[in-house]
Amino acid sequence: MEAARRPRRFLPRSRQRLPGLSFNKLIPNLLTLIGLVAGLTAIRFGLEGRFGAAVAAITVSGFLDGLDGRIARLLKGTSRFGAEFDSLTDFCCFGIAPALLVYMWSLQDQRGYGYVPCVLFAVCMGLRLARFNASLETEKTPAYAYNFFTGVPAPAGAALALLPMLVGLEGRQLGQEWLYAAASFPLVTAACLVVTAGLLVSTLPVWSFKNFRIPSHLVLPTLLCTGAFAALLVADPWAGMALATIAYAMSLPFGVRSFRRLRREAAARRAELAAFQAESAADAQI
């Protein structure tokens, strides 16, 4: 009877887990999807003649492209599907969309001749992305090359291709129609597309800024410069983006110099190691 009067214990019910992926692992793909929508929206804005809004949409897509990969590695949500989806999104947002915008903005009155540099740019963007995906599985890069891309990456290529448009939008905002006319001149925009296409498929070592370390004495100046640049983007976005693109283009030779210096240092270390091993082997034989 006493045993019957004891209160019954209820064990906590275990929650049944639903099959599928964790939502955290879907966040990078969702960001990539939003970036794709932004790139497609840029094409729509271009068809409507709203080129400023189109450039802003591509900028949003570029920001999300730089964010989704880092979040995927942080949440351990990297996957083959995500890599392929990101590559296809990059081709649409940074290959097709900028080429169409430049064509509608400057080159559509040049008949078929204005179409050629746009196609060349899009094709080279596709080749650059395909080479990048293939190198992830087959190519073994040395340690000193980890912080470098081979060729200009896709978002930077889109920014370089849109540089004349940024300058032209800034000129129109300032009321300087001569600057707008010079930036939208067909030869200028076509040359920019062709040069950028060559940089995309080149073997030029380009800083990736993955593990870019800032010396401690430069941390405060870097923060101040970043704050000043953010204020410039708010006050005058076209000038800010144009200056950032020009600064990136000017940094390309310094990246090549840094890569060659690191390669020479690595070769010198290998030579020293080989000499030490040869001396050790000779001493062992004696």
C-alpha positions in Angstrom: 0.0 0.0 0.0 2.8 2.4 0.9 4.4 1.7 -2.5 1.2 2.5 -4.2 0.8 5.8 -2.4 4.2 7.1 -3.5 4.0 9.8 -6.2 4.7 8.5 -9.6 7.9 9.7 -11.3 7.6 10.9 -14.8 10.7 10.7 -16.9 11.4 13.7 -19.2 10.2 13.0 -22.7 13.1 13.1 -25.1 12.4 15.4 -28.0 12.3 13.7 -31.3 14.7 15.2 -33.7 13.5 15.8 -37.2 15.7 14.5 -40.0 17.5 17.0 -42.1 20.2 19.6 -42.0 20.7 22.1 -39.2 19.5 25.6 -39.9 23.0 26.9 -39.1 24.4 25.0 -42.0 21.8 26.5 -44.3 22.7 30.1 -43.5 25.7 30.3 -45.9 23.5 29.0 -48.8 20.8 31.4 -47.8 23.2 34.3 -48.0 24.4 33.0 -51.4 20.8 32.9 -52.6 20.2 36.5 -51.5 23.3 37.5 -53.4 22.0 35.8 -56.5 18.7 37.7 -56.1 20.6 40.9 -55.8 22.6 40.2 -59.0 19.4 39.4 -60.9 17.8 42.6 -59.5 20.8 44.5 -60.8 20.0 43.2 -64.3 16.4 44.3 -63.9 17.5 47.8 -62.8 19.8 48.0 -65.8 16.9 47.2 -68.1 15.0 50.0 -66.5 17.9 52.4 -66.9 18.5 52.7 -63.2 22.2 52.1 -63.3 23.0 53.6 -59.9 20.6 51.1 -58.3 22.1 48.3 -60.4 25.6 49.1 -59.2 24.4 49.2 -55.6 22.7 45.7 -56.1 26.0 44.2 -57.4 27.8 45.8 -54.4 25.4 44.0 -52.1 26.0 40.8 -53.9 29.7 41.2 -53.6 29.4 41.9 -49.8 27.4 38.7 -49.4 29.8 36.7 -51.5 32.6 37.7 -49.1 30.5 36.8 -46.1 29.0 33.5 -47.0 32.2 31.5 -47.3 33.6 32.8 -44.0 30.3 32.0 -42.2 30.3 28.5 -43.8 33.7 27.8 -42.4 32.8 29.3 -39.0 29.6 27.2 -38.7 31.3 24.2 -40.3 28.7 24.2 -43.0 30.9 23.9 -46.0 29.7 21.5 -48.7 30.2 20.6 -52.3 26.7 21.9 -53.1 27.5 25.2 -51.4 30.7 25.6 -53.4 29.0 24.9 -56.8 26.0 27.2 -55.9 28.4 30.0 -54.9 30.3 29.6 -58.2 27.2 29.7 -60.3 26.0 32.8 -58.4 29.4 34.5 -58.9 29.1 33.9 -62.7 25.6 35.5 -62.8 26.3 38.4 -60.4 29.9 39.2 -61.4 30.1 37.9 -65.0 26.8 38.4 -66.7 25.3 41.3 -64.8 28.3 43.7 -65.1 28.7 42.9 -68.8 25.1 43.6 -69.5 25.1 46.8 -67.5 28.2 48.1 -69.3 26.6 47.1 -72.7 23.3 48.9 -72.0 25.1 51.9 -70.5 27.7 52.5 -73.2 28.1 49.9 -75.9 24.7 49.1 -77.3 24.9 51.8 -80.0 28.0 50.2 -81.4 26.2 47.3 -83.0 28.0 44.0 -82.8 31.3 45.6 -82.0 30.1 46.7 -78.6 28.9 43.2 -77.9 32.3 41.6 -78.3 34.1 42.9 -75.2 31.0 42.1 -73.0 31.0 38.5 -74.2 34.7 38.3 -73.8 34.4 39.5 -70.2 31.7 37.0 -69.3 33.5 34.1 -71.0 36.7 34.9 -69.1 34.8 35.1 -65.8 33.4 31.7 -66.4 36.8 30.3 -67.2 38.3 31.9 -64.1 35.6 30.4 -61.9 36.0 26.9 -63.5 39.7 27.1 -63.0 39.3 28.1 -59.3 36.9 25.2 -58.7 39.2 22.7 -60.4 42.2 23.9 -58.4 40.4 23.2 -55.1 40.5 19.4 -55.8 43.7 18.9 -57.9 46.2 21.7 -57.2 48.4 21.6 -54.1 49.6 25.1 -53.5 52.7 25.8 -51.4 52.3 27.4 -48.0 53.5 30.8 -49.2 50.9 30.9 -51.9 47.9 30.4 -49.5 47.2 34.1 -49.2 47.2 34.7 -53.0 44.6 34.1 -55.7 45.6 33.1 -59.2 44.2 36.0 -61.3 41.8 38.7 -60.1 38.9 37.2 -58.2 35.3 37.5 -59.4 34.0 40.3 -57.2 37.1 42.4 -57.9 36.8 41.8 -61.6 33.2 43.0 -61.5 34.3 46.2 -59.7 37.1 46.8 -62.2 34.7 46.3 -65.1 32.2 48.8 -63.6 34.9 51.4 -62.8 34.0 53.7 -65.7 30.3 53.5 -64.7 31.3 54.6 -61.1 33.3 57.5 -62.5 30.5 58.5 -64.8 27.8 58.3 -62.0 30.1 60.5 -59.9 30.5 63.0 -62.7 26.8 63.2 -63.3 26.2 63.7 -59.5 28.7 66.6 -59.5 27.2 68.1 -62.6 30.4 67.4 -64.7 28.9 66.1 -67.9 32.3 66.0 -69.5 33.4 63.4 -67.0 30.3 61.4 -67.6 30.8 61.6 -71.4 34.5 60.6 -71.1 33.7 57.6 -68.7 30.9 56.3 -71.0 33.0 56.7 -74.2 32.7 53.2 -75.9 36.5 52.8 -76.3 37.1 53.5 -72.6 34.5 51.0 -71.4 35.5 48.4 -74.0 39.2 48.7 -73.1 38.3 48.3 -69.4 36.3 45.1 -70.1 39.1 43.6 -72.2 41.8 44.4 -69.7 39.8 43.0 -66.8 39.0 39.9 -68.8 42.7 39.3 -69.2 43.3 39.8 -65.5 40.6 37.3 -64.7 42.3 34.4 -66.7 45.8 35.5 -66.0 48.2 33.7 -63.6 48.9 36.9 -61.8 49.3 36.4 -58.0 46.8 38.6 -56.3 46.4 39.2 -52.5 43.4 37.3 -51.1 43.5 39.1 -47.7 42.5 35.8 -46.0 45.1 35.9 -43.2 46.3 39.5 -43.8 48.0 40.5 -40.6 48.2 44.2 -39.5 51.1 45.2 -37.4 50.1 46.4 -33.9 51.4 49.9 -34.5 49.1 50.2 -37.6 45.9 49.0 -36.0 44.7 52.4 -34.9 45.5 54.1 -38.2 43.7 51.3 -40.0 40.6 51.7 -37.9 40.6 55.5 -38.5 41.0 55.0 -42.2 38.2 52.5 -42.2 35.9 54.9 -40.4 36.8 57.7 -42.8 36.1 55.5 -45.8 32.8 54.4 -44.3 31.9 58.0 -43.9 32.9 58.7 -47.5 30.7 55.9 -48.7 27.7 57.4 -46.9 28.4 60.9 -48.1 29.4 60.1 -51.7 29.1 56.3 -52.5 30.2 56.6 -56.2 33.4 58.4 -55.3 34.1 56.0 -52.4 33.6 52.9 -54.5 35.6 54.3 -57.4 38.5 55.2 -55.1 38.4 51.8 -53.6 38.5 50.1 -57.0 41.4 52.3 -58.1 43.3 51.5 -54.9 42.8 47.8 -55.5 44.1 48.1 -59.1 47.1 49.9 -57.8 47.8 47.2 -55.2 48.1 44.5 -57.9 51.9 45.1 -58.6 52.6 45.1 -54.9 50.9 41.7 -54.6 53.1 40.3 -57.4 56.2 41.7 -55.7 55.2 40.2 -52.4 54.5 36.8 -54.0 57.9 36.7 -55.7 59.7 37.6 -52.5 58.0 34.8 -50.6 58.8 32.4 -53.4 62.5 33.3 -53.3 62.6 32.9 -49.5 60.9 29.5 -49.8 63.4 28.4 -52.5 66.3 29.6 -50.3 64.9 27.6 -47.4 64.6 24.5 -49.6 68.1 24.9 -50.8 69.4 25.2 -47.3 67.5 22.1 -46.2 68.8 20.1 -49.1 72.4 21.2 -48.4 71.9 20.2 -44.7 70.5 16.8 -45.6 73.4 16.2 -48.1 75.9 17.1 -45.4 74.2 14.8 -42.9 74.2 12.0 -45.4 77.9 12.5 -46.1 78.7 12.5 -42.3 76.7 9.3 -41.8 78.7 7.5 -44.5 82.0 8.6 -42.9 
